[in-house]
Amino acid sequence: MWGNATLPGTCCQGPLLLKLDANGNSEWQKAYNAGVHCFTGIGTQCSAIGGIAYSVQQTSDGGYSVAGAGHLKFPSGAPLVPWLAKTDPSGNLVWQYSYYQSYPTTGSPISQYFASSTLTSDGGYLSLGFTENPVDGKVELFAVRTDSAGLVGTCSQIHSATARNVVDPGLATIAPIFPVQRTAPAQADLPATTRSTSIGSTGGGC
């Protein structure tokens, strides 16, 4: 995540994508943010609108898919929700969407992020993250399978993402001095146990 905000609620922050050469030198840098959103809570509060990236995959056209979490601009806040975006080979946004379940009574989102994402054999995307059960509040996995354009048929849980600015953050390259360990220490065998699990789907999924 990139940020240049100096105080809470000041601009800007958001997911950061860097293209490096084989020697670790920066070829280009792109950060994705949507400025500042002010809302009414306990008085008026403001929040930088951006998010964080957890997964990056290179696509067949040389671009990249970026999955993670992105802020929404709500009247009462700026919640984080699962976010998936596609860029061109230079890191410019081609499309982006938010995917989330909502509380039936309030419409507030209960899904929070995509922890990982992968490309599918037909050119689509499979992303996996975190949500809650709107009935009992239990933590659940949230999986979304899209086509190559990030769409999921007529699913009501896909939403247009908050429009983001694409900026070059101009980060400098610094050569850190870390000690290098040449040999790995011996590790004792640790006991392992297994535990059976079950997989199900909720009625609200698409």
ChimeraX commands (.cxc) that place a marker at each C-alpha (Angstrom):
marker #1 position 0.00,0.00,0.00 radius 0.5
marker #1 position 1.16,3.53,-0.82 radius 0.5
marker #1 position 0.29,6.69,1.08 radius 0.5
marker #1 position 1.40,10.30,1.29 radius 0.5
marker #1 position -1.22,11.49,3.80 radius 0.5
marker #1 position 0.24,13.56,6.63 radius 0.5
marker #1 position -2.83,13.56,8.88 radius 0.5
marker #1 position -5.88,11.28,9.24 radius 0.5
marker #1 position -8.40,12.11,6.53 radius 0.5
marker #1 position -5.90,13.82,4.23 radius 0.5
marker #1 position -5.03,12.71,0.70 radius 0.5
marker #1 position -3.88,10.17,-0.48 radius 0.5
marker #1 position -3.41,6.40,-0.14 radius 0.5
marker #1 position -4.13,3.28,-2.14 radius 0.5
marker #1 position -2.87,0.04,-3.70 radius 0.5
marker #1 position 0.63,0.25,-5.19 radius 0.5
marker #1 position 1.84,-1.67,-8.25 radius 0.5
marker #1 position 5.52,-1.61,-9.24 radius 0.5
marker #1 position 7.18,-3.16,-12.29 radius 0.5
marker #1 position 10.80,-4.13,-11.62 radius 0.5
marker #1 position 13.53,-5.34,-13.93 radius 0.5
marker #1 position 15.65,-8.43,-13.26 radius 0.5
marker #1 position 17.95,-6.40,-10.98 radius 0.5
marker #1 position 15.14,-4.97,-8.86 radius 0.5
marker #1 position 15.20,-1.51,-10.49 radius 0.5
marker #1 position 11.86,0.23,-10.98 radius 0.5
marker #1 position 10.57,0.35,-14.57 radius 0.5
marker #1 position 7.29,2.04,-13.60 radius 0.5
marker #1 position 5.16,2.72,-10.53 radius 0.5
marker #1 position 1.41,3.20,-10.28 radius 0.5
marker #1 position -0.73,3.97,-7.23 radius 0.5
marker #1 position -4.53,3.96,-7.29 radius 0.5
marker #1 position -6.48,6.36,-5.07 radius 0.5
marker #1 position -9.78,8.24,-5.01 radius 0.5
marker #1 position -8.93,11.30,-2.96 radius 0.5
marker #1 position -10.76,12.04,0.29 radius 0.5
marker #1 position -14.35,11.23,1.30 radius 0.5
marker #1 position -16.09,13.16,4.08 radius 0.5
marker #1 position -19.13,11.70,5.82 radius 0.5
marker #1 position -21.33,12.26,8.85 radius 0.5
marker #1 position -20.76,10.00,11.83 radius 0.5
marker #1 position -19.94,11.44,15.21 radius 0.5
marker #1 position -19.64,14.85,13.64 radius 0.5
marker #1 position -18.08,15.15,10.19 radius 0.5
marker #1 position -15.19,12.78,9.50 radius 0.5
marker #1 position -12.97,12.40,6.44 radius 0.5
marker #1 position -11.07,9.38,5.17 radius 0.5
marker #1 position -8.54,8.86,2.39 radius 0.5
marker #1 position -10.10,6.55,-0.22 radius 0.5
marker #1 position -7.84,3.87,-1.63 radius 0.5
marker #1 position -7.32,0.34,-0.39 radius 0.5
marker #1 position -4.67,-2.37,-0.39 radius 0.5
marker #1 position -3.53,-5.06,-2.83 radius 0.5
marker #1 position -2.97,-8.63,-1.65 radius 0.5
marker #1 position -2.52,-10.51,-4.95 radius 0.5
marker #1 position -1.05,-9.71,-8.39 radius 0.5
marker #1 position -1.09,-11.95,-11.46 radius 0.5
marker #1 position 0.22,-11.24,-14.96 radius 0.5
marker #1 position -2.43,-11.79,-17.65 radius 0.5
marker #1 position -1.97,-13.23,-21.13 radius 0.5
marker #1 position -1.97,-9.76,-22.75 radius 0.5
marker #1 position 0.94,-8.57,-20.61 radius 0.5
marker #1 position -1.27,-6.65,-18.18 radius 0.5
marker #1 position -1.97,-7.47,-14.55 radius 0.5
marker #1 position -4.87,-8.46,-12.35 radius 0.5
marker #1 position -4.79,-6.92,-8.88 radius 0.5
marker #1 position -6.97,-8.23,-6.04 radius 0.5
marker #1 position -7.41,-6.94,-2.52 radius 0.5
marker #1 position -9.65,-4.41,-0.79 radius 0.5
marker #1 position -10.96,-1.03,-1.87 radius 0.5
marker #1 position -12.85,1.71,-0.04 radius 0.5
marker #1 position -16.43,2.64,-0.90 radius 0.5
marker #1 position -17.89,6.12,-0.51 radius 0.5
marker #1 position -20.90,5.59,1.77 radius 0.5
marker #1 position -22.97,8.37,3.40 radius 0.5
marker #1 position -21.95,7.05,6.81 radius 0.5
marker #1 position -18.39,5.89,6.21 radius 0.5
marker #1 position -15.74,4.44,3.91 radius 0.5
marker #1 position -15.87,0.64,4.36 radius 0.5
marker #1 position -13.35,-1.71,2.75 radius 0.5
marker #1 position -14.79,-4.35,0.39 radius 0.5
marker #1 position -13.31,-7.01,-1.92 radius 0.5
marker #1 position -11.80,-5.34,-5.01 radius 0.5
marker #1 position -10.55,-6.78,-8.31 radius 0.5
marker #1 position -8.94,-4.73,-11.08 radius 0.5
marker #1 position -7.32,-5.31,-14.47 radius 0.5
marker #1 position -4.51,-3.11,-15.79 radius 0.5
marker #1 position -2.75,-2.82,-19.13 radius 0.5
marker #1 position 1.00,-3.67,-19.42 radius 0.5
marker #1 position 1.86,-0.16,-18.17 radius 0.5
marker #1 position -0.29,-0.40,-15.03 radius 0.5
marker #1 position -3.17,1.78,-16.25 radius 0.5
marker #1 position -6.63,0.63,-15.10 radius 0.5
marker #1 position -8.70,-1.18,-17.73 radius 0.5
marker #1 position -11.58,-2.10,-15.38 radius 0.5
marker #1 position -12.26,-2.50,-11.67 radius 0.5
marker #1 position -15.15,-3.84,-9.61 radius 0.5
marker #1 position -16.16,-4.30,-6.00 radius 0.5
marker #1 position -17.77,-7.60,-4.95 radius 0.5
marker #1 position -19.60,-7.82,-1.65 radius 0.5
marker #1 position -22.58,-9.10,0.28 radius 0.5
marker #1 position -24.72,-6.67,2.27 radius 0.5
marker #1 position -26.80,-6.75,5.41 radius 0.5
marker #1 position -30.42,-7.17,4.21 radius 0.5
marker #1 position -31.75,-4.54,6.64 radius 0.5
marker #1 position -29.20,-1.74,6.18 radius 0.5
marker #1 position -27.51,-2.39,2.84 radius 0.5
marker #1 position -24.11,-1.97,4.50 radius 0.5
marker #1 position -21.39,-4.27,3.13 radius 0.5
marker #1 position -20.23,-7.23,5.22 radius 0.5
marker #1 position -17.54,-8.62,2.86 radius 0.5
marker #1 position -14.09,-7.12,3.44 radius 0.5
marker #1 position -11.32,-8.26,1.10 radius 0.5
marker #1 position -9.86,-10.73,-1.39 radius 0.5
marker #1 position -6.79,-12.38,0.15 radius 0.5
marker #1 position -5.75,-14.09,-3.10 radius 0.5
marker #1 position -6.70,-14.43,-6.75 radius 0.5
marker #1 position -5.69,-16.59,-9.69 radius 0.5
marker #1 position -6.29,-16.79,-13.43 radius 0.5
marker #1 position -8.65,-19.48,-14.73 radius 0.5
marker #1 position -8.14,-21.61,-17.84 radius 0.5
marker #1 position -10.80,-19.70,-19.81 radius 0.5
marker #1 position -9.24,-16.28,-19.14 radius 0.5
marker #1 position -11.37,-15.37,-16.13 radius 0.5
marker #1 position -10.46,-14.87,-12.49 radius 0.5
marker #1 position -11.08,-16.76,-9.25 radius 0.5
marker #1 position -10.72,-14.69,-6.08 radius 0.5
marker #1 position -11.03,-15.81,-2.48 radius 0.5
marker #1 position -11.52,-13.68,0.61 radius 0.5
marker #1 position -13.47,-12.95,3.76 radius 0.5
marker #1 position -17.12,-12.23,4.53 radius 0.5
marker #1 position -19.64,-12.80,7.32 radius 0.5
marker #1 position -22.89,-14.69,7.44 radius 0.5
marker #1 position -25.61,-12.00,7.58 radius 0.5
marker #1 position -27.77,-14.20,9.83 radius 0.5
marker #1 position -25.40,-15.46,12.55 radius 0.5
marker #1 position -22.33,-13.23,12.01 radius 0.5
marker #1 position -19.97,-16.21,11.58 radius 0.5
marker #1 position -16.82,-15.77,9.47 radius 0.5
marker #1 position -17.07,-17.36,6.02 radius 0.5
marker #1 position -14.92,-17.70,2.91 radius 0.5
marker #1 position -16.07,-15.53,0.01 radius 0.5
marker #1 position -15.22,-16.92,-3.45 radius 0.5
marker #1 position -15.97,-15.10,-6.70 radius 0.5
marker #1 position -15.48,-16.58,-10.20 radius 0.5
marker #1 position -15.59,-14.00,-13.00 radius 0.5
marker #1 position -15.19,-13.91,-16.77 radius 0.5
marker #1 position -12.29,-12.13,-18.48 radius 0.5
marker #1 position -14.03,-8.76,-18.05 radius 0.5
marker #1 position -14.50,-9.20,-14.29 radius 0.5
marker #1 position -18.24,-9.86,-14.61 radius 0.5
marker #1 position -20.36,-12.47,-12.85 radius 0.5
marker #1 position -23.50,-12.78,-14.98 radius 0.5
marker #1 position -26.45,-11.04,-13.36 radius 0.5
marker #1 position -25.07,-11.36,-9.82 radius 0.5
marker #1 position -26.33,-8.59,-7.55 radius 0.5
marker #1 position -23.14,-8.70,-5.46 radius 0.5
marker #1 position -20.94,-7.09,-8.12 radius 0.5
marker #1 position -20.76,-3.29,-8.01 radius 0.5
marker #1 position -18.94,-0.54,-9.85 radius 0.5
marker #1 position -15.86,0.40,-7.86 radius 0.5
marker #1 position -15.15,3.94,-6.71 radius 0.5
marker #1 position -13.38,5.80,-9.53 radius 0.5
marker #1 position -9.67,6.02,-8.83 radius 0.5
marker #1 position -6.87,8.29,-9.97 radius 0.5
marker #1 position -3.72,6.61,-11.28 radius 0.5
marker #1 position -0.58,8.43,-10.15 radius 0.5
marker #1 position 3.16,7.88,-10.24 radius 0.5
marker #1 position 4.24,8.05,-6.57 radius 0.5
marker #1 position 7.88,8.61,-7.51 radius 0.5
marker #1 position 9.30,6.24,-4.92 radius 0.5
marker #1 position 13.09,6.19,-4.64 radius 0.5
marker #1 position 15.16,3.00,-4.69 radius 0.5
marker #1 position 17.17,2.43,-1.50 radius 0.5
marker #1 position 19.78,-0.29,-1.10 radius 0.5
marker #1 position 19.19,-1.76,2.39 radius 0.5
marker #1 position 22.00,-3.43,4.30 radius 0.5
marker #1 position 20.71,-6.68,5.77 radius 0.5
marker #1 position 22.85,-9.53,7.06 radius 0.5
marker #1 position 22.80,-12.52,4.71 radius 0.5
marker #1 position 22.62,-15.98,6.27 radius 0.5
marker #1 position 24.37,-18.51,4.07 radius 0.5
marker #1 position 23.36,-21.69,5.90 radius 0.5
marker #1 position 19.98,-22.67,7.29 radius 0.5
marker #1 position 19.85,-23.79,10.93 radius 0.5
marker #1 position 18.75,-27.35,11.61 radius 0.5
marker #1 position 15.05,-27.69,12.33 radius 0.5
marker #1 position 13.59,-30.33,14.59 radius 0.5
marker #1 position 10.66,-32.33,13.28 radius 0.5
marker #1 position 7.37,-31.01,14.59 radius 0.5
marker #1 position 4.31,-33.19,15.19 radius 0.5
marker #1 position 1.47,-32.66,12.70 radius 0.5
marker #1 position -2.22,-33.24,13.16 radius 0.5
marker #1 position -5.13,-33.26,10.71 radius 0.5
marker #1 position -8.63,-31.97,11.15 radius 0.5
marker #1 position -11.67,-32.69,9.00 radius 0.5
marker #1 position -13.55,-29.73,7.50 radius 0.5
marker #1 position -16.67,-29.21,5.44 radius 0.5
marker #1 position -17.53,-26.78,2.64 radius 0.5
marker #1 position -20.92,-25.23,2.00 radius 0.5
marker #1 position -22.44,-22.22,0.28 radius 0.5
marker #1 position -24.86,-19.62,1.56 radius 0.5
marker #1 position -28.16,-18.88,-0.09 radius 0.5
marker #1 position -27.12,-15.30,-0.82 radius 0.5
marker #1 position -24.17,-16.28,-3.04 radius 0.5
marker #1 position -24.18,-16.12,-6.84 radius 0.5
marker link #1:1,2 radius 0.2
marker link #1:2,3 radius 0.2
marker link #1:3,4 radius 0.2
marker link #1:4,5 radius 0.2
marker link #1:5,6 radius 0.2
marker link #1:6,7 radius 0.2
marker link #1:7,8 radius 0.2
marker link #1:8,9 radius 0.2
marker link #1:9,10 radius 0.2
marker link #1:10,11 radius 0.2
marker link #1:11,12 radius 0.2
marker link #1:12,13 radius 0.2
marker link #1:13,14 radius 0.2
marker link #1:14,15 radius 0.2
marker link #1:15,16 radius 0.2
marker link #1:16,17 radius 0.2
marker link #1:17,18 radius 0.2
marker link #1:18,19 radius 0.2
marker link #1:19,20 radius 0.2
marker link #1:20,21 radius 0.2
marker link #1:21,22 radius 0.2
marker link #1:22,23 radius 0.2
marker link #1:23,24 radius 0.2
marker link #1:24,25 radius 0.2
marker link #1:25,26 radius 0.2
marker link #1:26,27 radius 0.2
marker link #1:27,28 radius 0.2
marker link #1:28,29 radius 0.2
marker link #1:29,30 radius 0.2
marker link #1:30,31 radius 0.2
marker link #1:31,32 radius 0.2
marker link #1:32,33 radius 0.2
marker link #1:33,34 radius 0.2
marker link #1:34,35 radius 0.2
marker link #1:35,36 radius 0.2
marker link #1:36,37 radius 0.2
marker link #1:37,38 radius 0.2
marker link #1:38,39 radius 0.2
marker link #1:39,40 radius 0.2
marker link #1:40,41 radius 0.2
marker link #1:41,42 radius 0.2
marker link #1:42,43 radius 0.2
marker link #1:43,44 radius 0.2
marker link #1:44,45 radius 0.2
marker link #1:45,46 radius 0.2
marker link #1:46,47 radius 0.2
marker link #1:47,48 radius 0.2
marker link #1:48,49 radius 0.2
marker link #1:49,50 radius 0.2
marker link #1:50,51 radius 0.2
marker link #1:51,52 radius 0.2
marker link #1:52,53 radius 0.2
marker link #1:53,54 radius 0.2
marker link #1:54,55 radius 0.2
marker link #1:55,56 radius 0.2
marker link #1:56,57 radius 0.2
marker link #1:57,58 radius 0.2
marker link #1:58,59 radius 0.2
marker link #1:59,60 radius 0.2
marker link #1:60,61 radius 0.2
marker link #1:61,62 radius 0.2
marker link #1:62,63 radius 0.2
marker link #1:63,64 radius 0.2
marker link #1:64,65 radius 0.2
marker link #1:65,66 radius 0.2
marker link #1:66,67 radius 0.2
marker link #1:67,68 radius 0.2
marker link #1:68,69 radius 0.2
marker link #1:69,70 radius 0.2
marker link #1:70,71 radius 0.2
marker link #1:71,72 radius 0.2
marker link #1:72,73 radius 0.2
marker link #1:73,74 radius 0.2
marker link #1:74,75 radius 0.2
marker link #1:75,76 radius 0.2
marker link #1:76,77 radius 0.2
marker link #1:77,78 radius 0.2
marker link #1:78,79 radius 0.2
marker link #1:79,80 radius 0.2
marker link #1:80,81 radius 0.2
marker link #1:81,82 radius 0.2
marker link #1:82,83 radius 0.2
marker link #1:83,84 radius 0.2
marker link #1:84,85 radius 0.2
marker link #1:85,86 radius 0.2
marker link #1:86,87 radius 0.2
marker link #1:87,88 radius 0.2
marker link #1:88,89 radius 0.2
marker link #1:89,90 radius 0.2
marker link #1:90,91 radius 0.2
marker link #1:91,92 radius 0.2
marker link #1:92,93 radius 0.2
marker link #1:93,94 radius 0.2
marker link #1:94,95 radius 0.2
marker link #1:95,96 radius 0.2
marker link #1:96,97 radius 0.2
marker link #1:97,98 radius 0.2
marker link #1:98,99 radius 0.2
marker link #1:99,100 radius 0.2
marker link #1:100,101 radius 0.2
marker link #1:101,102 radius 0.2
marker link #1:102,103 radius 0.2
marker link #1:103,104 radius 0.2
marker link #1:104,105 radius 0.2
marker link #1:105,106 radius 0.2
marker link #1:106,107 radius 0.2
marker link #1:107,108 radius 0.2
marker link #1:108,109 radius 0.2
marker link #1:109,110 radius 0.2
marker link #1:110,111 radius 0.2
marker link #1:111,112 radius 0.2
marker link #1:112,113 radius 0.2
marker link #1:113,114 radius 0.2
marker link #1:114,115 radius 0.2
marker link #1:115,116 radius 0.2
marker link #1:116,117 radius 0.2
marker link #1:117,118 radius 0.2
marker link #1:118,119 radius 0.2
marker link #1:119,120 radius 0.2
marker link #1:120,121 radius 0.2
marker link #1:121,122 radius 0.2
marker link #1:122,123 radius 0.2
marker link #1:123,124 radius 0.2
marker link #1:124,125 radius 0.2
marker link #1:125,126 radius 0.2
marker link #1:126,127 radius 0.2
marker link #1:127,128 radius 0.2
marker link #1:128,129 radius 0.2
marker link #1:129,130 radius 0.2
marker link #1:130,131 radius 0.2
marker link #1:131,132 radius 0.2
marker link #1:132,133 radius 0.2
marker link #1:133,134 radius 0.2
marker link #1:134,135 radius 0.2
marker link #1:135,136 radius 0.2
marker link #1:136,137 radius 0.2
marker link #1:137,138 radius 0.2
marker link #1:138,139 radius 0.2
marker link #1:139,140 radius 0.2
marker link #1:140,141 radius 0.2
marker link #1:141,142 radius 0.2
marker link #1:142,143 radius 0.2
marker link #1:143,144 radius 0.2
marker link #1:144,145 radius 0.2
marker link #1:145,146 radius 0.2
marker link #1:146,147 radius 0.2
marker link #1:147,148 radius 0.2
marker link #1:148,149 radius 0.2
marker link #1:149,150 radius 0.2
marker link #1:150,151 radius 0.2
marker link #1:151,152 radius 0.2
marker link #1:152,153 radius 0.2
marker link #1:153,154 radius 0.2
marker link #1:154,155 radius 0.2
marker link #1:155,156 radius 0.2
marker link #1:156,157 radius 0.2
marker link #1:157,158 radius 0.2
marker link #1:158,159 radius 0.2
marker link #1:159,160 radius 0.2
marker link #1:160,161 radius 0.2
marker link #1:161,162 radius 0.2
marker link #1:162,163 radius 0.2
marker link #1:163,164 radius 0.2
marker link #1:164,165 radius 0.2
marker link #1:165,166 radius 0.2
marker link #1:166,167 radius 0.2
marker link #1:167,168 radius 0.2
marker link #1:168,169 radius 0.2
marker link #1:169,170 radius 0.2
marker link #1:170,171 radius 0.2
marker link #1:171,172 radius 0.2
marker link #1:172,173 radius 0.2
marker link #1:173,174 radius 0.2
marker link #1:174,175 radius 0.2
marker link #1:175,176 radius 0.2
marker link #1:176,177 radius 0.2
marker link #1:177,178 radius 0.2
marker link #1:178,179 radius 0.2
marker link #1:179,180 radius 0.2
marker link #1:180,181 radius 0.2
marker link #1:181,182 radius 0.2
marker link #1:182,183 radius 0.2
marker link #1:183,184 radius 0.2
marker link #1:184,185 radius 0.2
marker link #1:185,186 radius 0.2
marker link #1:186,187 radius 0.2
marker link #1:187,188 radius 0.2
marker link #1:188,189 radius 0.2
marker link #1:189,190 radius 0.2
marker link #1:190,191 radius 0.2
marker link #1:191,192 radius 0.2
marker link #1:192,193 radius 0.2
marker link #1:193,194 radius 0.2
marker link #1:194,195 radius 0.2
marker link #1:195,196 radius 0.2
marker link #1:196,197 radius 0.2
marker link #1:197,198 radius 0.2
marker link #1:198,199 radius 0.2
marker link #1:199,200 radius 0.2
marker link #1:200,201 radius 0.2
marker link #1:201,202 radius 0.2
marker link #1:202,203 radius 0.2
marker link #1:203,204 radius 0.2
marker link #1:204,205 radius 0.2
marker link #1:205,206 radius 0.2
view
